[in-house]
Amino acid sequence: MRIGLLLVAAALLPGQIPRTAEGKPDLSGVYDIATLTPLLRPDHLGDRLELSDQEAAALAKMEAARMAKTSQASNPNRTAPPKGGDGSEGAAGNVGGYNTVWTDRGTGAFKINGKWRTSIITDPKNGRMPPLTPEARKRAAARVALARPNTGDAWWVKEGLNPGPYDDPELRPLGERCLLGFGSTGGPPMLPVLYNNLKQIVQTPNRIMILNEMVHDVRIIRMNEEHEPPEIRRWLGDSVGRWEGDTLVVDTTNFTDQPALTSATRYLHVVERFTRIDARTLLYQFTVEDPTVWTRPWSGEMIMPATEDRIYEYACHEGNYSFEGILRGARLLEAEAAAKAK
């Protein structure tokens, strides 16, 4: 399929885009959305939508230097990390952390209309999410109250939590359970994360499939149909598409209580727009609305460039060996704490 797309693209005149037999823009292909352009604009940039060439070059240079430093081979003779981790960047205090050769945040920011962007979010103008509703603030405060650094102690003894975060596999995050990719990588909206940022689009007249490299999430967009009844809920929502001129518009509702987008709820509503701007590039735009979380909708846009890279199996599945280790480790800590308490 991708070879066919490339052959068609090679025969196109400047300004033309590949089209299907039905005359619609052909969105099929594999795309890599890794980028150094952040979702949220850094505070010091204020309302600035664009970076200068010099700023964009400095950002790329800084990332290249960071990767060169942190991707060096790990010492096979290194000792185990201290109890609770060494406190450096990484999961749970970087317990057992290794180098960053497996990560891929991209090599630079992206351009739209020839200008480097400072953030994916474009509305509000400050490039950041709107304020949370009072109810959402309460939920966020409760999550923060449960967040504790890894001290290597049993949670039920140290913090008095019952149940603790390691008492039940269903208490663990969905990404850790391999049910959804973290960071809303599968979407909607589809956002870049730390690694595995490839997306494959397969297009037919009645269905459009988007395969996400991370956790092999798959979205099926039903064209020109009604949404499913509200009692039918899906991890990635119910996506219905339509064409507005040469732009594919996708409306998604019917999420579960835990969508991939952080803080969102079952009331999440996302509208996406996919526009082919040349034979190798898509413009991806989205608007997010959840009145139980944010005080107003927010929007963003980014570039989806085609790639020759291939998507391989992401062998993540619920019930993997790490899960057994997580739960068993918690039980051992509890046993040690109980023995000391006697």
N, C-alpha and C positions, 0 to 999 in steps of 0.2 A: 504493500500500500504506500509506504513512504517513498519507495523507489519511483512508483508511478507519479506521485506528487512532484518529485524532483524533476522528472522528465517533462511534466506539464509546465512546471515553473520555468524550466530552461527555454521553453518555446514561447513564453509570454513576452509581449512587448513591454517596455517601461510603463509603469502605472497600471498595468493589468493585474488581475488576481485570478487564481484558479477557480473554476466553477464546476459544479456537479452537472449531471445530465439534465437536472431540472432547472438549471440556471442559477441556483443559489451559490453563494460563496462556499468554497470547499475548505472547511476548517480542519480536515483530517491531518494528522501528523503527530510528531512527538515534540514536546516543548520543554525547555528548561527555564524555570522561573527563579532560580537562585540569583540573588541580588544583594548588594550592600546597602541599597536604599532601604531604610527601616520602615516598618509599618507606622510607627509614631515618630513625629519630627522631634529632634532634640530641642529642649527648651530654649537654648541660647539662640536658635535660628528664628524664633518668633513666627511671624506670618510669611517668612520667605519660602516661596514654592520651589526655587531653583538654586542650584549650586553653580559657581563659576567653574571654568575648565580647570583652574589651578586647584580649587577645593576638591573637585572630583578626582583629580590625579593624586592629590595627597591622601585621599581616602583609600584609593586602590593601593598605593604604595604602603600605607600603614597596615592594611590587611595582608599583603604579601609578606611583609616583615614578620607579622604576628604568626602567620602560618609556618614560615620557615623556622621560627624559633620553637613553636609548640608541636611541630610534627617530627621532631628529631626522634630517632629510635629510642625506645624505652630501655633502660638498663635491666637486663634479665636477672641480675644479681641484687637488685634493689630489695630492701627490707619491706615488710608489711607496713601499711600506713598506721599511724597512732590510733588509739581508741577514739572513735568519733570522727576519724578523718583528719587531714592536715589543715582543714579550713580553707583551702584554696578553691578556685572556681571549679565547679563540678557537682554532680549529684551527691547529696548527703555529706557535704564536706569533702568531696573528692575521695571517697573510700574506694580504693582499688583503681583510681583513675589512671588512664594511660594517655598516649599522645593524641593529637587531633587530626591525624592523617585521614580519618574516616569522615570528617566534617566537610561541608561544602556550602559556604555562604555566598559563593560567587566571587568574581574578581573585580567588580566595580559596580557603581550605581547604574541605573537605567536612564535613558533619554526618552522624552516625549516631545514631539515637535522640535527636535534638535536641542532640547534643553535638559540638563541633568536635574533630576528631581531630589528634593530633600526628604520626602516621605511618600509612602503609598497613600496615606489618608490625605484627601484634598479638601474635605468639608467635614468639620469646621475649618476655618482658614488657618488656624494655628497648627493644623496637621495632627491633632490629637483627638481622642474620643471625647464625646460630650460628657458633662457631669453625670454621675449615677443618680438614680432616683433614691429617695430616702430608704425604701425597702431594700434596694440593691446595696446601699451602703451598710445596712445592718448585716446582710449576708456576707459581704466582704470582710467586715470586722470579725464576724464569727470564724471565717476561714483563717484570718491572720492570728486569731487567738489560739488556734490549733496548730499553727506552724511553729515548730521548735527545731533548733539545730540538733544534729545527730550527736548525742553524747555517749552512745554505746550502752545506755542504761535501759532497763525495761520501762516502757512508757507507763504502765499502770502503777509502778512504784514511784517513778520520778515525777510524773505529772498528774497522777490520779485520774487519768482518762479511762473511761469505761463506756463503750468499747474504745480501745486504742486503734490507731491506724493500721496495725498489722494483725488484728484479731480475726479478720475475715477477708478472703480474696476480693469480695465484692466491694470492700471499702477502699480498694486501691484505685488509682486513676484509670480511666478508660484506655489511655495510651499505653500504660504499663501492662494492661490486660490484653493488649493487641486487638482491641475492639474498634478503635478509631486512631488515626494518626494524631499526634499532639500538635498544638498550635494551629488548628484549623487548616492543616495542609490539604485534607480532602475536601474541605469546604462544606457548604458555601459560607462565606467567601473563601476561595482557594488562596491561601497565603503561603509565602516562602517560609521555610523553617531551617533548621541547622544542617540538614542533609537530605538526600533522596528527594529532589525537587522536580523530578520529571513528571509530565502529564502526557498521556496519549489520548487523542480524540479520534473516535471512529464515528463517521457520520452516515446516516441513511435518511431517506425522506421522512420517516415516521419516528425514528429514535436516534438519539445522539448519546454515545457512551464516552465518559471521561474516566480513564483508568489512572489512579494516583499511585506513584511508585511507593510511597510510604504506606505500609500496612495493607498494600493492595486494595485500598478502598475503591469502590466502583460506583459512579453515579450514572443513572439512566435517566435521560431527559426525554419525556414524552411530548411529542410535538402536537400542538393544537388540540389539547384535551383539557378537561376540567380536573381540578385537584381532587384527590381522594377524600373520602369522608373524614371529618376531624378526629374520629376515634382511631384511625389508622396512622400510626406514628413510626417514623424511620430515623435511624442514626443520622443520615445525611439529608433528611427531609424528603419531601415529595416535589420533584422538579418538573415544571411544565414549561415548554418553550414555544416561541413563535418568532417569525421573521418580521422585523420592521425595516423595510428596504433591504440593505445588505448587512444589517446587524441582527445577530441572534440574541433575543431577549429571553432570559430564563427566570421564572418566578418560582421561589421555593418556600414552602410552608410545611406544616405537619411534622415538626421535629419532635424528638423524644425530650424527656426532661433534662437530658444532658447532651446538648449539641457540642460539636467539636470546638466552636468558637467560645473562648473563655468568658465566663460570667453569663452567657446567654441562657435562655430558658426555652420551654416549649412554645413560647409566643414569638420566637424569632421569625422574622420575615426578611428574606434576602432577594433582591432583584439584581441580576447580573447581565452585562452586555458584552458580547464577543464580536469584535469587528476586525476583519482581515484588512490590514493597511498596506501590505505588500505580499509577495509570494512566500516570504519567510517569517512574517511577523503578525501576531495578533495584538490588538489593544483590548485589555481586559478591564472592565469597569464594574463597580458594584455599589449598592446602597444597602445598609444594614438598619433594621428597625426592630426594636424590642422594647415596648413601652414599660415593661416591668423592670428594665435594667438601665436604659439610658433616657435622658430627658428629651432627646430629639434624635432623629435619624442621623447617620454619618455615612460618608461615602469615600471611595478611593479608586485609584486606577494604577495600572502597571502594564508593562510590556511582557508578552509571552513570545520569546524568540524560538524558532525551530532549532532542533539539534539533531545530529547524526548519532548521538548516544542511544543505547538500547536500554529498555527497562528489563531488569532481571527480577526473579522472584524475591520478595521480601518475606523471608521465612520467620515471621513473627506469629505466634499463636497463643491463645489463652491456655494456661496450664503448663507453661514452659518450665525448664529446670530452675530458672532464677526465682520463680514464684515459690517453688518448694523451699529454696534456700532462704527467702525472705521470711516466710512464715515459721520455718524451723528455727531460724536464728532468733526470732522474737520469743519463741517458747523456751529456748535455752537461756536467754537473758532473764526471763521471768523465773525460771527454775533457780538460777544463781541468786537472784534477788530474794526469793522465798527462803533459800537456805541461809542467807545472811541474816534474815529477819528472825530466825528461830533463836 
